[in-house]
Amino acid sequence: MKRIVVLTGAGISAESGISTFRDASGLWRNYRFEELATPEAWDRNPELVMEFYNMRRKQLFEVEPNAAHYALVELEEKYDVHIITQNVDDLHERAGSTNVLHLHGELKKARSTVAPNLVYELDRWELKIGDKCEKGSQLRPHIVWFGEAVPMIGPAAEISSTADIFIIIGTSLVVYPAAGLTDYAKPDIPKFYIDPGASYAGGISNLTIIQKKAGEGVPEIVNSLMKR
């Protein structure tokens, strides 16, 4: 069974109604990333950081996977599919994908501030100051903040190196280290880049560019792959 590795970014979730980090409106437009998504921000104003992620989590509980998410699930009937996502939502899992690696953490999880290996599932959108881990320390969003290491980049690189087909969806390919995963894919395998703003990505060989939104472009490429 051939292996398909899929790298997804904010573009695939935007069609479900998820506001991307960069286009967040309302209260958050008055803040810089450094004031909301860094360890320093947490140390300086944990209440503000918690509120920001609570609002993002609340939104996630209100949206559903879209056609692109469901199309990727279909591929599992014929291929060994591994999804590497830069997104912190759970839309891939809710659609039914079984192999999903989150590079930047997961919004519906919280972790201990003293023991990062203590990670807890959240069944509600609100995480509060005073919510503590079993060691008695405050819980924080299970998110990789700016300036923090990306623990899953190693496993993601290993998965990328084993791909027979590599698909890139809804990402600008300018945010590292995620963008560098294409360097681990074998040069001779087919690669597809689906995004309305997709353009030639230097250094990526055997690349087919599909300038369409995920909800349209992904079902099309899935249909083509299922006929092979």
N, C-alpha and C positions, 0 to 999 in steps of 0.2 A: 504493500500500500504506500503510495507516494505521500510525502509530507508537505503540507502547505503551512507556511508561517505567515501570519498576518500582523502587521504593525498598525495600530489604530491611534488616532488623535482626536482632538476636540470636535472636528468636523462631523464625525459619525454620530456623536451624541447631541450635537446642536439641533439636528432634525427631529429629535424627540422633545425639544423644548428646553434643553439644558443650556443655561447661560454660560458661555465660556468665561474663563477667568478674566480674559482681557477685555470682554465687552460688558462686564458686570455693571449694572446701572444703579440708580438710587443712591443710597448711603455710601456704597463702596467706591463710587467714582471719585470721591473726595480723598481717597487714600491710595498711597503707593503700595506696590507688592510688599515692600520691605516693612510696611506697617501692619501687614496682615498674615504673611506666610513665611516667617523666618523664626528661628529660635529666639532671636533678640526681641522680636515683636511679642512673642509669648512671655518672655521674662518681663517685658515692659508693661504689657497690658493684656493679660490672659483673658479678661472678660470680653474685650473687643474681638480678639481672635476667635474665641469660642462662639460669639454671636455670629461672626461671618460664616463659620463652618456650619452652625446650626441652620442658618438661612439656606445655605447650599444643600444641606441634608434634607431639609423640609421640602425643597423643590424636587429632590430626587424621589421622595416618596410619592410625589404627585404625577410623575411622568412614566411612560412606558417605552419599551424597545420599539424600534422602527424597522422598516423593510430591510435595511442593510444588516442590522443585527440578526434578523431571522434568516436572511439569505446565507450568512456565514454558517449557521447551524446546519443547513442543508448539505454543505460540503462534507460534513462528518459521515454521510452515508457512503461516500466513495473515497475519502482521503483522511489521512491522519492530520488533523487540524490543530495548530497551536496558535493562540492569539496572545500577542504581547501588546498591552494597552498602556498609553500614557494617561488614560482617564481614570479618575477615582470613583466613578459610578459603577453600579453593578448591572448595567443593562445587558452586557454580553451574557452574564450568567442567567439573568431572568429570561432572556430569549431562549436559552437552552444550550449554549456553548459549554463544553465540558473541560476544556484545557485553557484557562485564562491566567496569564501572569500580569500582575499589576506593578508597573515600574514605580509609580509615584504614591502608592498607598491606596487605601480604600476608605471612602467617606462613611460607610456604614459600620466602621470599626473604630474602637478607641484603644489606646495603649497606655501603659503605666509610664509615668515620667521618671521613674527610678530603675525600672526593669523593662527595657524595650521588647523583650520576648513575651511579656504578658500582654496579650492582645485579646480584646473582647468584642463580640458581635453586639451591635446595637439594634434593638427592635423598635426604637423610637427615634424621632428626629432631633430631640433636644439632649445635649450633653451639658452638664452644669458644673460650675465651680462647687466643689464639695463632693462630686462623684469620684470615688477613690478605688484603687486597685486592692487586691487582697493583702498587699503589703502596707496599705494605709496611705499611699501617695496619690496625688491628683491624677486623674485620667486626662489625656490630651488627644486631639484628633490623630488617627493613624494615617498621617500624611507625611510624605517626604517634602520638607520645606526647603526653600532656597538656601543654599549654603550647607545643606546636609548631604551625606553620602547617599547614593542610590544602591541599596543592598542587593536588589534583584538584577542589576545590570550584567553581572557575570553569568547567571543562569540564562538570561535573555540572549546574550551573545552566543552561548553554547547552542541554544535552540536555533538561532538564526543560521548558524554554520551548518546545520543539518537539513536545511530546507531544499526541497526539489522544485518548489514554486514559492515566490515571495511576493506578497501583496501589501501595498502601503495605502492606507485609507485616511483621509481627513486630517492630515498633518502637514505642516509647512516644511518639514525636514531641516529646520534651522535650530531646533532646541536640542542641545547635547546634555547627556550622552546618548539619548534615545536615537537621534538622527544618525549616529555612528553605527547603529546596528546593521545598516545596509552594507557596511564594509565587511561584515562577517559572512554574508551570503556568497555562495560560490558564483564566480563570474559568469559561468555559462548557463545558469538556470534562468527560466523566464521570470521576469519581474513586472509587476503592474502597479501603477501609481494613479490612484483615483482621488481627485480633488478638483473643485472648480478652478482653483488657482494653480494647479499643478503645471510645472514647466520643467524643462530639461534639467535633470539633477546631475551635475558633473561627477564623473567617477563611477556612476552606476551603469553597468553594462547590461545589454539585452533588456532594456526597459521600454515598456509600452505605457504611454501617458494617456489617461482618460480624463478629460476636463469636464467632469460631471459631479453633481452632489452624490454623496454616498447612497442615498435612497434610490437613486436611479442607476448609478454606475456599478454598484456592488451586485445587485441582482442580475445585471447583464453579464458580468464576468463570471459569476457563479453558474449561470445557465450554460455559458460556453464551456466551462471546465467540467460540468457534469456530463456533457455530451462527448467528452474525449474518451 
